[in-house]
Every structure is written in C-alpha cells, then in structure tokens.
Amino acid sequence: MAAGGGGRNVPVCSAEHGPRAAQQDGMRRDGGGDPYWSRRFREGALVFGAGATNQGPSWDTWGSAAPLCRPGKVIQHLDLRIGHFSQRRPESRVWTVMLLLGTCLLYCARVTVPICAVALSTHFDWDKKQSGIVLSSFFWGYCLTQIIGGHISDQIGGEKVLLLSASAWGFLTVLTPLLTHLTSAHLAFMTSSRFLMGLLQGVYFPSLASLLSQKVRESERAFTYSTVGTGSQFGTLVIGGAGSLLLDWYGWESVFYFSGLLTLLWVYCTCKYLLSEKELIIPIDYLMRGLAMSKQTKVPWKQLFKKPPIWAVIIAQLSTASTFFTLLSWLPTFFKETFPESKGWVFNVVPWLVAIPTSLFSGFLSDHLINQGYKTITIRKFMQVIGSGVSSIFALCLGQTSSFCKAIVFASASVGLQTFNHSGISVNVQDLAPSCAGLLFGVGNTGGALLGVICVYLAGYLIETTGSWISVFNLVAAVNSIGLCAFLMFGEAQRVDTDSAYMDL
C-alpha cells in the first residue's frame, strides 16, 4: 500500500514495532496516512464493518490483497473501514462506472432548466429577471446541504446518501412538469422546485468524497475520482444533445421526463445489483444518530481547523470552484459577443469534450507517479499547478486573441486543464482527513459556490464598466493564483484528523 506523505510501509503487527508507543488516534506508526485503515481491538477477531464476518487477510480495498501481519502474530488493531463493494477489483470497476453514470445524471437533472429556459420563458411569459430568479435559486439551495450531507455520509456511508438524494431528485424532476401544469403560480413553483433540487444535489459531491476516502486506496484514488468526475462533462454533453432534440420534437416537458426517469433507473439498478437488501435498510434512529454524531466522535474540530493544511485545501477549493462557475457562466456569452458568426455548438461542446480525456489522463498520471515512489504531496501540488496555474495562463491568452480558432484552443485548454484539480485538491481532502472528508469537502464546496455567485456577478460588473473581457480573465487568474499559492505553501498529504473508530489500545 502507498503511504500518504511518503511514509514507509510496515506491517501492522511486525516484530520491529516492539512495544506500542503512544500515538494520536488514527495515525499510522510509520508516519503514513492510509485512509482506509481503521483499527479497533475486538477480542482478537477481525471485523469488517458492522455485523460482518471474518474474511481473513486476503480481504482488501479496491485493489489487490495484502496480509495484515505475518502468520503466528496476534492481530490487535482492526475494523477496516471498508465497505461491501471493495472486496474484488471487478466489482470495484462496476461501482466506478455506476458512480460515473450517477454524476452524469446529476448534471443531466441540473441542466434541464437552463436547457429549457427559453421555452419556459415563452410558455409562461417570463421576462429575463424572472428567468434569472429561477436559474439562480438552484445555487442557494445547493449551498445549504453541502456540510450536513458530507457529515451524514461520514457517519452512515456515502453510498446510502447518494442513493437517497438521487431517488428524491429523480422523482422531483419527473413530477415537475406535471405539478407545474396543476398550479397557477408557475414562477413560485418552479423557483421552489429548483431550490429543492439544489438542496438534494448539494449532498452529492461531499458524499462522493466521503465514499471514496473510505473505499479507495491512496495509490488509486486520483484516477478513480477523475474517472467519476468526468460524469459532469458527459452529463452536460448528453443533456445538451439529447435534451435539445427532445425539446424541439416533444416540448420542454420531455426533457424533464428523460432526465428524471434515467435517474430513477440508475437508482434501481444500483440497489438491485450492487447492494444487498440488508444494506438498503437505514433505520430512522440510525440516521438521527448520524446527525448528532459530532458530539460523540473524538474528532477535535477546533484543533483540526487550526491546521494550516486544512485551510490551504479549503482556500484552494474555494478558488477553483468559483473560477469554474465563472467560466461556465460567461464563456458562451464571450464567444457570442466576440465571434457573433461562430457556431454555438462548437464553443458549447468542444471544451467539454476535451475535458473528458484530460481528466482521465490526470488521474492516471497522478496514480502512476505515486506508485513509482514519488511523495503524495509532491504529486498533489504538481497536479494543482497545472489545474490552477497553467489553466489560468490559457484563460489570459483567451482574452487577448482575436482569432476564433485560437480562442477555441485556449478555452479548451483552460477548461480541460482545470480537471487536473481532481487529482490535486479534490483528493487531498481525503488524504488529510478521511474520517471527515465529506464534511470538509462540503465546507469547501459551500464556500466555492457562494464565492462563485460573487465572482459571476463581479465578472458581469467588470464587463459593464470596462467594456473589455480581459478584466474577466484577469479575475479568473487572480483568484486561481491565491488558491494555488496557499496550497503550495501549506499543503500536506499526511493525516491530521482523529476518529473515535481509530482507537489505539
């Protein structure tokens, strides 16, 4: 196994340990930070999750097996925080594909209203201000459930939270056209529906971060996260293509039905083929214990938020999320105004097509370098330099060019290289605090969404006052630089959290 922060690998029960020294909960004695190991003494028996049976030393994460100690040695620290679907590599690949599809459908449901915005405005006689209220209401709901969603996922399991939220937003998407025609307050209902959609989808990425921090070994984490993350580009392309055709052929309602029914089908297949009946049961009292778990765990929140690496990754995540929202919101307008004769499908599709292979490549490269022996934090910072630094250079070039072809190249390079963040700060949260990765990811994502709203508004203000797009791309570069500098100066990859499940006896 690869050790976080460059720690050396030592079997848990090897003789060289000698007497067990006092140590912080959850920290490996060799200085590493393997996120998926947690150890609890339980009468000398191996325990794999609640109520599980002893699987022996060959039981493993989403990777190859590794014995816990040499034959004849007594195992004293155990309870691997690994879930049901981490036992075999073929099954892990199925889960990776299913999570990719889930992310794809997340964006399909998210972009239904933007795709149908003109049709909805015409049908219900909305002006630009009213349409803006409906579109922006999603992000206010999206900000509110990031932290609580990540916290609950850390306690009861990210896969359960993902499936619950997907079921809810799937039903909501299907029911939206039906209920809209039954009410006369169309604007109020659609605004409330988008706000609720934001609430439901706000838990997804924190839950995903929590899930992967517990299920995926460090040396495979970047590629897994990058693969799953490409679902956002796939989803944007799928709903942009299929949604546009459905909108022209059958009306705006068909776009909602298409997205919602596919989401419900994904939930059904995941529950039927990848989870057992027992694993699908979530007692209400267990869920409530998850909400109040912060009082019972031994995670020292005050001390945790005093750690510079924690704030470094949060600031970097704030920066990258806000600049992503800024480019996502203003790039189409930039191309429309700067190159009015250009084809919309070119600049709306090409950058996101480029982002898919670059995201996969960044994850593969990151994991390959770590497996070659490079320190984890070195690779995380290298990826972030590309994701925030090099991508900002291309964004600056975008504001200087007058050629449409060069603008497409620069935009594609900037958007594509931003996906290297998946192998940088996005997985660094899991390196630092796997016991509460979902909650910390939620903190960063909440701030990123709020800062994104501010940056999007500020970009529009700069365009109005300066009359130049250069100021917008300067803003993107400046915000990215702040986050990158913070991460390069204070970023680490060794664990800094403690968890009541990581008890050292």
C-alpha positions as CSV (number, residue, x, y, z in Angstrom):
1,M,0.0,0.0,0.0
2,A,1.1,3.5,-0.7
3,A,1.7,5.6,2.4
4,G,0.4,9.1,2.5
5,G,3.1,11.8,2.7
6,G,5.8,9.4,1.7
7,G,5.7,7.2,4.9
8,R,7.2,3.8,4.6
9,N,5.1,0.7,4.6
10,V,5.3,-1.6,7.7
11,P,3.0,-4.5,8.5
12,V,0.7,-3.7,11.4
13,C,1.9,-6.4,13.6
14,S,5.6,-6.8,12.6
15,A,8.1,-7.6,15.2
16,E,10.1,-4.4,14.5
17,H,7.3,-2.4,16.2
18,G,8.3,-3.6,19.6
19,P,6.2,-2.0,22.4
20,R,3.4,0.1,21.2
21,A,4.1,3.7,21.7
22,A,1.5,6.4,22.5
23,Q,0.2,7.9,19.4
24,Q,-2.6,10.1,18.1
25,D,-5.8,8.2,17.2
26,G,-5.9,7.2,13.6
27,M,-2.3,7.8,12.8
28,R,-0.1,5.1,11.4
29,R,3.1,4.4,13.4
30,D,5.2,4.6,10.3
31,G,4.1,8.2,9.6
32,G,1.8,7.2,6.7
33,G,-1.8,8.0,6.2
34,D,-3.6,5.1,4.5
35,P,-7.2,6.4,4.7
36,Y,-9.0,3.1,4.5
37,W,-7.4,1.5,7.6
38,S,-9.0,1.9,10.9
39,R,-8.2,-0.3,13.8
40,R,-10.2,-1.4,16.8
41,F,-9.4,-4.1,19.3
42,R,-12.2,-6.6,19.5
43,E,-11.2,-9.8,21.3
44,G,-8.6,-10.7,18.7
45,A,-11.2,-11.1,15.9
46,L,-11.2,-9.4,12.5
47,V,-14.3,-7.3,12.0
48,F,-15.2,-5.8,8.6
49,G,-17.9,-3.3,9.2
50,A,-21.0,-3.8,11.3
51,G,-22.1,-7.4,11.7
52,A,-19.6,-8.7,9.1
53,T,-17.7,-11.9,9.4
54,N,-14.0,-12.6,9.4
55,Q,-12.8,-12.6,5.8
56,G,-9.2,-13.3,6.6
57,P,-6.1,-11.3,5.5
58,S,-6.9,-11.5,1.8
59,W,-9.8,-9.1,2.1
60,D,-8.9,-5.8,0.5
61,T,-9.9,-2.4,-0.8
62,W,-10.5,-1.6,-4.5
63,G,-7.1,-3.2,-5.2
64,S,-5.0,-6.2,-4.5
65,A,-4.9,-8.1,-1.3
66,A,-2.3,-7.6,1.4
67,P,-2.0,-9.6,4.7
68,L,-2.3,-7.6,7.9
69,C,0.7,-9.4,9.6
70,R,2.9,-12.4,9.4
71,P,1.5,-15.8,10.3
72,G,1.5,-16.6,14.0
73,K,1.3,-12.9,15.1
74,V,-1.7,-11.7,17.1
75,I,-3.7,-9.0,15.4
76,Q,-4.7,-6.4,17.9
77,H,-5.8,-3.4,15.8
78,L,-8.5,-3.9,13.2
79,D,-12.0,-3.0,12.0
80,L,-11.2,-2.0,8.5
81,R,-13.5,0.9,7.4
82,I,-14.1,-0.7,4.1
83,G,-17.5,-1.2,2.6
84,H,-19.2,-4.2,0.9
85,F,-18.2,-3.3,-2.6
86,S,-14.5,-3.1,-2.0
87,Q,-13.8,-6.8,-2.0
88,R,-13.0,-7.6,-5.6
89,R,-11.5,-5.5,-8.3
90,P,-14.1,-6.4,-11.0
91,E,-16.8,-5.2,-8.6
92,S,-14.9,-2.0,-7.9
93,R,-14.8,-1.3,-11.6
94,V,-18.6,-1.8,-11.8
95,W,-19.0,0.7,-8.9
96,T,-16.7,3.2,-10.6
97,V,-18.8,3.0,-13.8
98,M,-22.0,3.3,-11.8
99,L,-20.8,6.4,-9.9
100,L,-19.7,7.9,-13.2
101,L,-23.2,7.4,-14.6
102,G,-24.6,8.9,-11.4
103,T,-22.5,12.0,-11.8
104,C,-23.6,12.2,-15.4
105,L,-27.3,12.0,-14.5
106,L,-26.7,14.5,-11.7
107,Y,-25.7,17.1,-14.3
108,C,-28.5,16.0,-16.7
109,A,-31.0,16.9,-14.0
110,R,-29.2,20.0,-13.0
111,V,-29.1,21.4,-16.6
112,T,-32.7,20.7,-17.5
113,V,-33.9,24.2,-16.6
114,P,-31.1,26.0,-18.4
115,I,-31.7,23.9,-21.5
116,C,-35.4,24.7,-21.4
117,A,-35.0,28.3,-20.1
118,V,-36.1,30.0,-23.4
119,A,-39.0,27.6,-23.9
120,L,-40.2,28.0,-20.3
121,S,-39.9,31.8,-20.6
122,T,-42.1,31.7,-23.7
123,H,-44.6,29.3,-22.3
124,F,-45.1,31.1,-19.0
125,D,-44.4,34.6,-20.3
126,W,-41.4,35.3,-18.0
127,D,-39.0,38.2,-18.5
128,K,-35.2,38.0,-18.1
129,K,-35.4,38.9,-14.4
130,Q,-37.9,36.2,-13.7
131,S,-35.9,33.6,-15.6
132,G,-32.8,34.7,-13.6
133,I,-34.7,34.1,-10.3
134,V,-35.5,30.6,-11.4
135,L,-32.0,29.8,-12.6
136,S,-30.2,31.3,-9.5
137,S,-32.5,29.6,-7.0
138,F,-30.7,26.3,-7.5
139,F,-27.4,27.5,-6.2
140,W,-28.9,28.9,-3.0
141,G,-30.3,25.5,-2.2
142,Y,-27.0,23.9,-3.3
143,C,-25.0,25.8,-0.7
144,L,-27.1,24.7,2.3
145,T,-26.7,20.9,2.3
146,Q,-23.0,20.5,1.4
147,I,-21.8,20.4,5.0
148,I,-24.6,18.3,6.6
149,G,-24.6,16.0,3.6
150,G,-20.9,15.3,4.0
151,H,-21.2,14.8,7.7
152,I,-24.0,12.3,7.5
153,S,-22.1,10.5,4.8
154,D,-19.1,10.2,7.0
155,Q,-21.3,8.5,9.6
156,I,-23.7,6.2,7.8
157,G,-21.9,5.7,4.4
158,G,-21.7,7.9,1.3
159,E,-23.4,5.3,-0.9
160,K,-26.6,5.5,1.1
161,V,-26.8,9.3,1.0
162,L,-26.1,9.3,-2.8
163,L,-28.9,6.8,-3.5
164,L,-31.4,8.6,-1.2
165,S,-30.7,12.0,-2.8
166,A,-30.7,10.6,-6.3
167,S,-34.1,9.0,-5.7
168,A,-35.5,12.3,-4.4
169,W,-34.2,14.5,-7.2
170,G,-35.3,11.8,-9.8
171,F,-38.9,11.9,-8.6
172,L,-38.8,15.7,-8.3
173,T,-37.6,16.0,-11.9
174,V,-40.3,13.7,-13.2
175,L,-43.1,15.4,-11.2
176,T,-42.0,19.0,-12.1
177,P,-43.9,19.2,-15.5
178,L,-47.0,17.6,-14.1
179,L,-47.2,19.8,-11.0
180,T,-46.3,22.9,-12.9
181,H,-49.5,22.5,-15.1
182,L,-51.6,22.0,-12.0
183,T,-50.7,25.3,-10.3
184,S,-51.3,28.8,-11.4
185,A,-48.2,30.2,-9.6
186,H,-45.8,28.9,-12.1
187,L,-42.9,31.2,-11.2
188,A,-43.1,30.4,-7.5
189,F,-43.4,26.7,-8.0
190,M,-40.5,26.5,-10.5
191,T,-38.3,28.6,-8.2
192,S,-39.2,26.4,-5.2
193,S,-38.6,23.3,-7.3
194,R,-35.1,24.5,-8.3
195,F,-34.3,25.5,-4.8
196,L,-35.3,22.0,-3.6
197,M,-33.2,20.4,-6.4
198,G,-30.2,22.4,-5.2
199,L,-30.8,21.1,-1.6
200,L,-31.0,17.5,-2.9
201,Q,-28.0,17.7,-5.2
202,G,-25.9,19.6,-2.7
203,V,-25.1,16.4,-0.8
204,Y,-23.7,14.5,-3.8
205,F,-20.1,15.5,-4.1
206,P,-19.4,15.7,-0.4
207,S,-20.9,12.2,-0.2
208,L,-18.8,11.1,-3.1
209,A,-15.7,12.4,-1.3
210,S,-16.6,10.6,1.9
211,L,-17.3,7.4,0.0
212,L,-14.1,7.4,-2.0
213,S,-12.0,8.3,1.1
214,Q,-13.2,5.2,2.8
215,K,-13.3,2.8,-0.1
216,V,-10.4,3.6,-2.4
217,R,-6.7,3.1,-1.6
218,E,-4.5,6.1,-1.9
219,S,-2.5,4.9,-4.9
220,E,-5.7,4.6,-6.9
221,R,-7.7,7.5,-5.6
222,A,-6.8,10.1,-8.1
223,F,-7.7,8.1,-11.2
224,T,-11.0,6.9,-9.6
225,Y,-12.0,10.4,-8.7
226,S,-11.0,11.7,-12.1
227,T,-13.0,9.0,-13.8
228,V,-16.1,9.6,-11.8
229,G,-15.6,13.4,-12.2
230,T,-15.8,13.1,-16.0
231,G,-19.5,12.4,-15.5
232,S,-20.0,16.1,-15.2
233,Q,-18.8,16.7,-18.7
234,F,-20.7,13.6,-20.0
235,G,-23.9,14.8,-18.4
236,T,-23.5,18.3,-19.9
237,L,-23.0,16.8,-23.3
238,V,-25.8,14.2,-23.0
239,I,-28.4,16.7,-21.9
240,G,-27.1,19.3,-24.3
241,G,-27.5,16.9,-27.3
242,A,-30.5,14.7,-26.3
243,G,-32.2,17.5,-24.4
244,S,-32.1,19.8,-27.4
245,L,-33.6,17.2,-29.7
246,L,-36.3,16.3,-27.2
247,L,-37.1,20.0,-26.7
248,D,-37.6,20.5,-30.5
249,W,-39.5,17.3,-31.0
250,Y,-41.7,16.9,-27.9
251,G,-41.5,20.1,-25.9
252,W,-39.8,21.1,-22.7
253,E,-41.7,18.5,-20.5
254,S,-39.9,15.6,-22.3
255,V,-36.5,16.9,-21.2
256,F,-37.6,16.6,-17.5
257,Y,-39.1,13.1,-18.1
258,F,-36.0,11.9,-19.8
259,S,-33.6,13.1,-17.1
260,G,-35.8,12.0,-14.2
261,L,-36.6,8.5,-15.4
262,L,-33.0,7.8,-16.3
263,T,-32.0,8.8,-12.7
264,L,-34.6,6.5,-11.2
265,L,-33.5,3.7,-13.4
266,W,-29.9,4.2,-12.2
267,V,-31.0,4.1,-8.6
268,Y,-33.0,0.9,-9.2
269,C,-30.1,-0.9,-11.0
270,T,-27.6,0.2,-8.3
271,C,-29.8,-1.1,-5.5
272,K,-30.7,-4.3,-7.2
273,Y,-27.4,-5.4,-8.4
274,L,-24.8,-3.8,-6.2
275,L,-26.4,-3.6,-2.7
276,S,-27.9,-6.3,-0.6
277,E,-31.4,-5.9,0.9
278,K,-29.9,-5.6,4.4
279,E,-27.6,-2.8,3.2
280,L,-30.5,-0.8,1.8
281,I,-32.2,-0.5,5.2
282,I,-31.4,2.7,7.0
283,P,-33.3,2.9,10.3
284,I,-34.5,6.4,11.2
285,D,-32.9,6.3,14.6
286,Y,-29.6,5.4,12.9
287,L,-29.9,8.4,10.6
288,M,-30.6,10.7,13.6
289,R,-27.5,9.3,15.4
290,G,-25.6,10.3,12.3
291,L,-26.9,13.8,12.6
292,A,-25.7,14.1,16.2
293,M,-22.6,12.0,15.8
294,S,-20.3,15.1,16.1
295,K,-20.8,15.2,19.8
296,Q,-19.8,11.5,20.2
297,T,-16.8,11.3,18.0
298,K,-13.3,12.3,19.0
299,V,-12.7,14.5,16.0
300,P,-11.2,17.7,17.6
301,W,-12.8,20.2,15.3
302,K,-11.2,23.3,16.9
303,Q,-7.7,21.7,16.6
304,L,-8.5,20.4,13.1
305,F,-9.4,23.9,11.8
306,K,-6.2,25.3,13.3
307,K,-4.2,23.1,10.9
308,P,-2.7,25.0,8.0
309,P,-3.1,22.1,5.5
310,I,-6.8,22.1,6.2
311,W,-7.2,25.8,5.4
312,A,-4.8,25.5,2.4
313,V,-7.0,22.9,0.7
314,I,-10.2,24.8,1.6
315,I,-8.9,28.1,0.2
316,A,-7.7,26.3,-2.9
317,Q,-11.1,24.6,-3.3
318,L,-12.9,28.0,-2.9
319,S,-10.7,29.4,-5.7
320,T,-11.1,26.6,-8.2
321,A,-14.8,26.2,-7.7
322,S,-15.5,29.9,-8.1
323,T,-13.4,30.3,-11.2
324,F,-15.1,27.2,-12.7
325,F,-18.5,28.7,-12.2
326,T,-17.3,32.0,-13.7
327,L,-16.0,30.4,-16.9
328,L,-19.1,28.1,-17.1
329,S,-21.4,31.1,-16.9
330,W,-19.6,33.6,-19.1
331,L,-17.8,31.6,-21.8
332,P,-20.9,31.2,-24.0
333,T,-21.5,35.0,-23.8
334,F,-17.9,35.7,-24.6
335,F,-18.0,33.7,-27.8
336,K,-21.4,35.1,-28.8
337,E,-20.3,38.7,-28.4
338,T,-16.7,38.4,-29.6
339,F,-17.3,36.0,-32.5
340,P,-21.0,36.6,-33.5
341,E,-20.7,34.5,-36.7
342,S,-19.4,31.4,-34.8
343,K,-21.4,28.2,-34.4
344,G,-22.8,27.8,-30.9
345,W,-22.4,24.0,-30.9
346,V,-18.6,24.4,-31.4
347,F,-17.8,26.5,-28.3
348,N,-20.5,24.8,-26.2
349,V,-19.3,21.3,-26.9
350,V,-15.6,21.2,-27.8
351,P,-14.1,22.5,-24.5
352,W,-16.2,19.9,-22.5
353,L,-15.2,17.1,-24.9
354,V,-11.5,18.0,-24.3
355,A,-12.1,17.9,-20.6
356,I,-13.0,14.2,-20.5
357,P,-9.7,12.7,-21.7
358,T,-7.7,15.3,-19.8
359,S,-9.5,14.4,-16.6
360,L,-8.8,10.7,-17.1
361,F,-5.2,11.3,-18.0
362,S,-4.6,13.5,-14.9
363,G,-5.9,10.7,-12.7
364,F,-3.8,8.0,-14.4
365,L,-0.7,10.2,-14.3
366,S,-1.1,11.0,-10.6
367,D,-1.6,7.4,-9.5
368,H,1.2,6.2,-11.8
369,L,3.7,8.7,-10.3
370,I,2.7,7.8,-6.7
371,N,3.1,4.1,-7.5
372,Q,6.6,4.9,-8.8
373,G,7.6,6.2,-5.4
374,Y,7.1,9.9,-5.6
375,K,5.7,11.6,-2.5
376,T,1.9,12.0,-2.5
377,I,2.0,15.7,-1.6
378,T,4.5,16.4,-4.4
379,I,2.2,14.9,-6.9
380,R,-0.9,16.7,-5.5
381,K,0.9,20.0,-5.8
382,F,2.2,19.2,-9.3
383,M,-1.4,18.5,-10.4
384,Q,-2.7,21.7,-8.8
385,V,0.0,23.8,-10.6
386,I,-1.4,22.5,-13.9
387,G,-5.0,22.7,-12.8
388,S,-4.9,26.3,-11.4
389,G,-1.7,27.8,-12.8
390,V,-1.3,26.6,-16.4
391,S,-5.1,26.7,-17.0
392,S,-5.1,30.4,-15.9
393,I,-2.3,31.2,-18.4
394,F,-4.6,29.9,-21.2
395,A,-7.5,31.9,-19.8
396,L,-5.4,35.0,-20.0
397,C,-4.5,34.2,-23.6
398,L,-8.2,33.8,-24.3
399,G,-8.8,37.4,-23.5
400,Q,-6.0,38.6,-25.9
401,T,-6.8,36.7,-29.1
402,S,-9.0,37.9,-32.0
403,S,-9.0,34.5,-33.8
404,F,-11.9,32.2,-33.3
405,C,-9.8,29.1,-33.8
406,K,-7.2,30.2,-31.3
407,A,-10.0,31.1,-28.9
408,I,-11.4,27.6,-29.1
409,V,-7.9,26.1,-28.5
410,F,-7.3,28.4,-25.5
411,A,-10.8,27.8,-24.0
412,S,-10.5,24.1,-24.4
413,A,-7.0,24.1,-22.8
414,S,-8.2,26.2,-19.9
415,V,-11.3,24.1,-19.2
416,G,-9.5,20.8,-19.9
417,L,-6.5,21.5,-17.6
418,Q,-8.8,22.6,-14.8
419,T,-9.7,18.9,-14.5
420,F,-6.2,18.3,-13.1
421,N,-7.7,19.7,-9.9
422,H,-9.5,16.3,-9.5
423,S,-6.0,14.8,-8.8
424,G,-4.9,17.7,-6.7
425,I,-7.0,19.4,-4.0
426,S,-10.1,17.3,-4.7
427,V,-8.4,14.1,-3.4
428,N,-6.1,16.0,-0.9
429,V,-9.1,16.4,1.4
430,Q,-9.3,12.6,1.5
431,D,-5.6,12.4,2.3
432,L,-5.8,14.8,5.2
433,A,-9.0,13.7,6.9
434,P,-10.7,10.5,5.6
435,S,-12.8,10.2,8.8
436,C,-14.5,13.5,8.0
437,A,-13.6,14.1,4.3
438,G,-17.3,14.5,3.3
439,L,-17.8,17.3,5.8
440,L,-14.6,19.1,4.9
441,F,-15.3,18.8,1.2
442,G,-18.8,20.2,1.9
443,V,-17.2,23.2,3.7
444,G,-15.0,24.0,0.7
445,N,-17.8,23.4,-1.8
446,T,-20.2,25.6,0.1
447,G,-17.7,28.4,0.1
448,G,-16.9,27.8,-3.5
449,A,-20.5,28.0,-4.6
450,L,-21.0,31.3,-2.6
451,L,-17.8,32.8,-3.9
452,G,-18.8,31.6,-7.4
453,V,-22.0,33.6,-7.2
454,I,-19.9,36.7,-6.2
455,C,-17.4,36.2,-9.0
456,V,-20.0,35.6,-11.6
457,Y,-21.7,38.9,-10.6
458,L,-18.3,40.7,-10.4
459,A,-17.4,39.5,-13.8
460,G,-20.6,41.0,-15.2
461,Y,-19.9,44.3,-13.4
462,L,-16.3,44.4,-14.9
463,I,-17.6,43.8,-18.4
464,E,-20.2,46.6,-18.0
465,T,-17.7,49.1,-16.5
466,T,-14.6,48.3,-18.6
467,G,-16.2,47.1,-21.8
468,S,-13.4,44.5,-22.0
469,W,-13.3,40.8,-21.5
470,I,-9.7,40.9,-20.5
471,S,-10.7,42.0,-17.0
472,V,-12.9,38.9,-16.6
473,F,-10.0,36.5,-17.4
474,N,-7.7,38.6,-15.2
475,L,-10.1,38.0,-12.3
476,V,-10.1,34.2,-13.0
477,A,-6.3,34.2,-13.0
478,A,-6.0,36.3,-9.8
479,V,-8.5,34.1,-7.8
480,N,-6.8,30.9,-9.0
481,S,-3.4,32.3,-8.1
482,I,-4.5,32.9,-4.5
483,G,-5.7,29.4,-4.0
484,L,-2.6,27.9,-5.7
485,C,-0.2,29.9,-3.6
486,A,-2.0,28.8,-0.4
487,F,-1.8,25.2,-1.3
488,L,1.8,25.3,-2.4
489,M,2.9,26.9,0.8
490,F,0.9,25.0,3.4
491,G,-0.5,21.9,1.6
492,E,0.3,18.4,3.1
493,A,-0.8,14.9,2.5
494,Q,-0.4,13.3,5.9
495,R,-3.4,12.7,8.0
496,V,-4.3,15.4,10.5
497,D,-7.7,14.1,11.8
498,T,-8.6,11.7,14.6
499,D,-11.6,9.5,14.8
500,S,-13.2,7.5,17.5
501,A,-13.1,4.5,15.3
502,Y,-9.3,4.7,15.1
503,M,-8.6,3.8,18.7
504,D,-5.0,2.8,19.8
505,L,-5.1,0.5,22.7
